[in-house]
């Protein structure tokens, strides 16, 4: 592996991004471009306005109308990133590996557990790296909570609350995430729920029981826009996860309860908004937030009562592609194991069944 970042730039990994909507334009392309040793070599989109935007954003990248242009010339690329709608994840992932290319697929890895397992089997058969983009593993609040648990700052953990709540009073017209066809994997459980469930699994392992409520509340809504998932773990931790587009005043982003104390954090990690406004990893304020947005902790450590603001660890989405680069150069493990994505999908499917039947599902 190259000894330093200067050597990475001599032969950067050439990345082809399929899709240039929110995922491709705001997350994948900027993060790849900011990673030493990687470059945005091609962007695939059939949308004329997005083609023009992609060319403005990356003048040296090749703009392609269809993914077949990648499969016809696989030697031009070192990595494919699938940032297209959920219904395409299986077919594009299989095509990338069949062409001899490693692939990153935006969350969720696939629409069903069976499809995700097929992708993993293909990765093992072809020897091509497969990973899923779970950027919120590198949110500032989540990194802070993981560190708090590792340091036993709150004592035995008994409860975890996590929310992604927004206010969009009407469904977005012509948006694939608003479509009810099962192959679209629309709705909040697949979208925001993929993040919330993944974070809970990293903290506490695989749950033993799942309960869910899924509602389509807005006028004209055809998919869940106000959902709740409860996970019970063998350690007796209960995780309560909320995802909504019908909440004008949001609750705390995260709340962690232990037998010695509580941590509560309001507001979203700042990295998505920073990317939207043009900031990039390496900028002076990247991943940080002002003191007034820090979380609040009240706990007891060594007989001392601690109560006040707790500075968040800096968020670091750029770590995903740095780890991916190193995995490709050393044949090491991917930054997110696709097996984790299968577990997330198992919980999503159990939550759907729970909501349909109003029952608790045993895993």
C-alpha positions as CSV (number, residue, x, y, z in Angstrom):
1,X,0.0,0.0,0.0
2,X,1.3,3.5,-0.7
3,X,3.2,5.0,2.2
4,X,1.4,8.4,2.2
5,X,-1.3,10.3,0.5
6,X,1.0,11.9,-2.1
7,X,1.7,8.4,-3.5
8,X,-2.0,7.7,-3.6
9,X,-2.4,10.3,-6.3
10,X,0.0,8.7,-8.8
11,X,-2.5,6.0,-9.7
12,X,-5.8,6.9,-8.1
13,X,-8.7,4.4,-8.0
14,X,-11.1,5.3,-10.8
15,X,-14.7,5.3,-9.5
16,X,-17.8,5.2,-11.7
17,X,-20.9,6.5,-9.9
18,X,-24.3,5.3,-11.2
19,X,-27.0,7.9,-10.3
20,X,-26.6,11.6,-9.6
21,X,-29.5,12.4,-7.4
22,X,-29.1,13.2,-3.7
23,X,-27.0,10.2,-2.9
24,X,-24.6,10.5,-5.9
25,X,-24.3,14.3,-6.0
26,X,-24.3,15.2,-2.3
27,X,-22.7,12.2,-0.7
28,X,-20.7,9.8,-2.9
29,X,-19.1,12.1,-5.5
30,X,-17.8,14.7,-3.1
31,X,-16.6,12.2,-0.6
32,X,-14.7,10.2,-3.3
33,X,-13.2,13.3,-4.7
34,X,-12.0,14.3,-1.2
35,X,-10.3,10.9,-0.6
36,X,-6.6,10.7,-1.5
37,X,-6.1,7.9,-3.9
38,X,-9.6,8.0,-5.4
39,X,-11.1,10.0,-8.3
40,X,-14.5,10.4,-9.9
41,X,-13.8,8.9,-13.3
42,X,-17.4,8.6,-14.6
43,X,-20.9,9.5,-13.7
44,X,-23.9,7.7,-15.1
45,X,-27.2,9.5,-15.4
46,X,-29.8,9.7,-18.2
47,X,-31.3,12.9,-16.8
48,X,-30.2,15.9,-19.0
49,X,-30.1,18.4,-16.2
50,X,-28.1,16.1,-14.0
51,X,-25.7,15.3,-16.8
52,X,-25.0,19.0,-17.1
53,X,-24.6,19.4,-13.3
54,X,-22.3,16.4,-13.2
55,X,-20.1,17.9,-15.9
56,X,-20.0,21.2,-14.1
57,X,-19.1,19.5,-10.8
58,X,-16.5,17.1,-12.3
59,X,-15.2,18.5,-15.7
60,X,-12.7,15.6,-16.0
61,X,-15.2,12.9,-15.5
62,X,-16.9,11.0,-18.3
63,X,-20.6,11.5,-18.3
64,X,-22.4,8.3,-19.5
65,X,-26.1,7.9,-20.2
66,X,-26.5,4.2,-19.3
67,X,-24.6,1.7,-17.1
68,X,-23.9,-0.6,-20.1
69,X,-21.2,1.9,-21.0
70,X,-19.3,0.8,-17.9
71,X,-19.8,-2.9,-18.5
72,X,-18.5,-2.5,-22.1
73,X,-15.2,-1.0,-20.8
74,X,-14.6,-2.4,-17.3
75,X,-10.9,-1.9,-17.6
76,X,-11.4,1.8,-17.4
77,X,-12.6,1.6,-13.8
78,X,-11.6,0.2,-10.4
79,X,-14.9,0.6,-8.5
80,X,-18.6,1.0,-9.2
81,X,-20.8,2.9,-6.8
82,X,-24.5,2.3,-7.1
83,X,-26.4,5.4,-6.0
84,X,-29.5,4.7,-8.1
85,X,-33.0,3.9,-6.8
86,X,-33.5,0.8,-4.6
87,X,-35.1,-1.3,-7.3
88,X,-31.8,-1.3,-9.3
89,X,-29.5,-2.3,-6.5
90,X,-29.6,-6.0,-7.2
91,X,-29.3,-5.8,-11.0
92,X,-26.6,-3.2,-11.0
93,X,-24.6,-4.9,-8.2
94,X,-24.7,-8.2,-10.0
95,X,-23.7,-6.6,-13.3
96,X,-20.7,-4.8,-11.7
97,X,-19.3,-7.9,-10.2
98,X,-20.0,-9.9,-13.4
99,X,-17.9,-7.3,-15.2
100,X,-15.1,-7.9,-12.8
101,X,-15.5,-4.8,-10.7
102,X,-15.9,-4.3,-7.0
103,X,-19.1,-2.4,-6.0
104,X,-20.4,-0.2,-3.3
105,X,-24.2,-0.1,-3.0
106,X,-26.1,2.7,-1.2
107,X,-28.3,1.5,1.6
108,X,-30.4,-0.5,1.7
109,X,-28.2,-3.2,0.0
110,X,-31.2,-4.7,-1.7
111,X,-35.0,-4.8,-1.5
112,X,-35.2,-8.2,0.2
113,X,-33.1,-10.5,2.3
114,X,-33.0,-13.0,-0.6
115,X,-31.7,-10.4,-3.0
116,X,-29.0,-9.2,-0.5
117,X,-27.9,-12.8,0.0
118,X,-27.7,-13.3,-3.8
119,X,-25.4,-10.2,-4.0
120,X,-23.2,-11.6,-1.2
121,X,-23.0,-15.0,-2.9
122,X,-21.9,-13.4,-6.1
123,X,-19.2,-11.4,-4.3
124,X,-17.8,-14.6,-2.8
125,X,-18.0,-16.5,-6.1
126,X,-16.3,-13.7,-8.1
127,X,-13.9,-12.5,-5.4
128,X,-15.1,-9.0,-5.9
129,X,-15.5,-6.7,-3.0
130,X,-19.1,-5.8,-2.0
131,X,-20.0,-3.1,0.5
132,X,-23.0,-1.1,1.5
133,X,-22.8,2.7,2.2
134,X,-23.9,3.3,5.8
135,X,-22.4,6.7,6.2
136,X,-24.3,7.4,9.5
137,X,-22.0,5.0,11.3
138,X,-19.7,8.1,11.2
139,X,-22.2,10.6,12.5
140,X,-20.9,12.7,15.4
141,X,-23.7,11.7,17.8
142,X,-23.3,8.0,17.1
143,X,-19.5,8.1,17.4
144,X,-19.9,9.9,20.7
145,X,-22.4,7.4,22.1
146,X,-20.2,4.4,21.0
147,X,-17.3,6.0,22.9
148,X,-19.5,6.6,26.0
149,X,-20.6,3.0,26.1
150,X,-17.0,1.8,25.6
151,X,-15.9,4.0,28.6
152,X,-18.9,2.9,30.7
153,X,-19.8,6.5,31.4
154,X,-23.5,5.7,32.1
155,X,-23.3,2.3,33.7
156,X,-25.4,-0.6,32.4
157,X,-27.3,0.6,29.4
158,X,-31.1,-0.1,29.6
159,X,-32.6,2.1,26.9
160,X,-31.8,3.8,23.6
161,X,-34.0,6.2,21.7
162,X,-33.2,7.4,18.2
163,X,-35.1,9.6,15.8
164,X,-35.1,10.9,12.3
165,X,-38.1,13.3,12.2
166,X,-38.9,15.8,9.5
167,X,-41.9,17.9,8.4
168,X,-43.0,17.4,4.8
169,X,-46.8,17.8,4.8
170,X,-47.3,16.5,1.3
171,X,-45.7,13.5,-0.6
172,X,-43.3,14.5,-3.3
173,X,-44.8,14.1,-6.8
174,X,-43.1,11.6,-9.0
175,X,-40.6,10.5,-6.4
176,X,-39.8,6.8,-6.4
177,X,-39.6,6.7,-2.6
178,X,-43.3,7.6,-2.5
179,X,-44.3,4.7,-4.8
180,X,-46.1,1.7,-3.2
181,X,-44.8,-1.1,-5.5
182,X,-42.8,-3.5,-3.3
183,X,-39.9,-3.6,-5.8
184,X,-39.3,0.1,-5.2
185,X,-38.6,-0.4,-1.4
186,X,-40.1,3.1,-0.8
187,X,-41.1,4.6,2.5
188,X,-39.3,5.6,5.6
189,X,-38.6,2.2,7.0
190,X,-36.3,1.4,4.1
191,X,-34.9,4.9,3.9
192,X,-34.3,6.4,7.4
193,X,-35.0,3.1,9.1
194,X,-32.0,1.5,7.4
195,X,-29.8,4.0,9.3
196,X,-31.5,3.8,12.6
197,X,-31.6,0.0,12.7
198,X,-27.9,-0.3,11.5
199,X,-26.8,2.0,14.3
200,X,-28.8,0.1,17.0
201,X,-27.3,-3.2,15.8
202,X,-23.7,-1.9,16.0
203,X,-24.4,-0.7,19.6
204,X,-26.2,-3.8,21.0
205,X,-26.0,-6.7,18.6
206,X,-28.9,-8.6,17.0
207,X,-32.3,-8.2,18.7
208,X,-34.4,-11.0,19.8
209,X,-37.8,-9.3,19.3
210,X,-39.2,-6.7,16.9
211,X,-42.4,-4.7,17.2
212,X,-43.4,-2.0,14.7
213,X,-46.1,0.5,13.7
214,X,-46.1,1.8,10.1
215,X,-48.5,4.5,9.0
216,X,-49.2,6.5,5.8
217,X,-50.7,9.6,7.3
218,X,-50.3,12.4,4.8
219,X,-53.0,13.0,2.2
220,X,-52.2,10.9,-0.8
221,X,-49.4,9.0,0.9
222,X,-49.0,5.4,-0.4
223,X,-46.0,4.4,1.7
224,X,-45.1,4.7,5.4
225,X,-44.3,8.2,6.4
226,X,-44.7,7.9,10.2
227,X,-43.2,4.7,11.6
228,X,-41.9,3.3,14.9
229,X,-39.7,0.2,15.6
230,X,-39.0,-1.3,19.0
231,X,-36.1,-3.7,19.3
232,X,-35.5,-5.9,22.4
233,X,-32.0,-7.3,22.9
234,X,-30.8,-10.2,24.9
235,X,-28.9,-7.8,27.1
236,X,-32.3,-6.4,28.2
237,X,-31.7,-3.1,26.3
238,X,-34.7,-1.8,24.6
239,X,-34.2,0.4,21.5
240,X,-37.0,2.7,20.3
241,X,-36.6,4.1,16.8
242,X,-38.8,6.8,15.3
243,X,-38.9,8.0,11.6
244,X,-41.4,10.5,10.4
245,X,-42.1,13.2,7.8
246,X,-45.1,14.5,9.8
247,X,-43.3,16.0,12.8
248,X,-43.0,19.8,12.8
249,X,-41.2,19.8,16.2
250,X,-38.7,17.0,16.5
251,X,-37.7,15.1,19.6
252,X,-34.1,14.4,20.6
253,X,-32.0,12.9,17.9
254,X,-30.6,10.3,20.4
255,X,-31.2,9.5,24.1
256,X,-29.2,6.9,25.9
257,X,-30.2,5.7,29.4
258,X,-27.9,3.8,31.8
259,X,-28.3,2.8,35.4
260,X,-25.9,5.6,36.4
261,X,-26.9,8.4,34.0
262,X,-28.4,9.7,30.8
263,X,-27.1,11.3,27.6
264,X,-29.4,13.3,25.3
265,X,-28.5,14.9,22.0
266,X,-30.7,17.2,19.9
267,X,-30.2,18.1,16.2
268,X,-28.7,16.3,13.3
269,X,-25.1,15.6,12.5
270,X,-23.9,18.7,10.5
271,X,-22.1,16.8,7.7
272,X,-25.0,16.4,5.2
273,X,-25.8,20.1,5.4
274,X,-22.2,20.9,5.0
275,X,-21.9,18.8,1.9
276,X,-25.0,20.5,0.5
277,X,-23.5,23.9,1.0
278,X,-20.1,23.0,-0.6
279,X,-18.0,22.2,2.4
280,X,-15.7,19.2,2.2
281,X,-13.6,17.0,4.4
282,X,-10.5,18.9,5.4
283,X,-12.2,22.2,5.7
284,X,-11.6,23.9,9.1
285,X,-15.1,23.3,10.6
286,X,-15.7,19.9,8.9
287,X,-17.6,17.5,11.2
288,X,-17.8,19.9,14.2
289,X,-20.6,21.8,15.7
290,X,-20.9,24.8,18.1
291,X,-21.1,24.3,21.8
292,X,-24.8,25.1,21.9
293,X,-25.5,22.0,19.8
294,X,-23.5,19.6,22.0
295,X,-25.4,16.9,23.9
296,X,-26.2,16.9,27.6
297,X,-25.0,14.3,30.0
298,X,-25.9,13.7,33.6
299,X,-24.1,10.8,35.3
300,X,-22.0,9.6,38.2
301,X,-18.4,8.6,37.7
302,X,-16.3,7.5,40.7
303,X,-18.7,9.1,43.1
304,X,-18.7,12.4,41.3
305,X,-21.9,13.8,39.8
306,X,-21.3,15.1,36.3
307,X,-24.0,17.3,34.7
308,X,-23.5,19.5,31.6
309,X,-22.7,19.8,28.0
310,X,-20.6,17.0,26.4
311,X,-18.6,17.9,23.3
312,X,-19.5,15.6,20.4
313,X,-16.7,13.7,18.6
314,X,-16.2,15.1,15.1
315,X,-18.3,13.4,12.4
316,X,-16.2,11.7,9.7
317,X,-18.1,10.5,6.6
318,X,-14.8,10.5,4.7
319,X,-13.6,7.6,6.8
320,X,-15.9,5.2,4.7
321,X,-14.1,5.8,1.4
322,X,-10.6,6.0,3.1
323,X,-11.3,2.5,4.5
324,X,-12.7,1.3,1.2
325,X,-9.6,2.5,-0.7
326,X,-7.4,0.7,1.7
327,X,-9.5,-2.5,1.4
328,X,-9.2,-2.4,-2.4
329,X,-5.4,-1.8,-2.3
330,X,-4.8,-4.6,0.3
331,X,-7.6,-7.1,-0.3
332,X,-8.8,-6.3,3.2
333,X,-12.3,-6.3,4.6
334,X,-14.8,-3.6,3.4
335,X,-15.7,-0.7,5.8
336,X,-19.2,-2.1,6.1
337,X,-19.7,-5.8,6.0
338,X,-22.6,-6.7,3.7
339,X,-23.7,-9.4,6.2
340,X,-24.7,-6.5,8.5
341,X,-27.0,-5.2,5.8
342,X,-28.7,-8.6,5.6
343,X,-29.4,-8.4,9.3
344,X,-30.9,-4.9,8.9
345,X,-33.1,-6.2,6.1
346,X,-34.2,-9.2,8.3
347,X,-35.3,-6.7,10.9
348,X,-37.1,-4.5,8.3
349,X,-39.0,-7.6,7.0
350,X,-39.9,-8.5,10.6
351,X,-41.0,-5.0,11.3
352,X,-43.3,-5.0,8.2
353,X,-44.8,-8.3,9.4
354,X,-45.3,-6.9,12.9
355,X,-47.0,-3.8,11.6
356,X,-49.3,-5.8,9.4
357,X,-50.3,-8.2,12.2
358,X,-50.0,-6.0,15.3
359,X,-47.8,-8.6,16.9
360,X,-44.3,-8.9,18.4
361,X,-42.0,-10.8,16.1
362,X,-39.4,-13.2,17.5
363,X,-36.1,-13.4,15.7
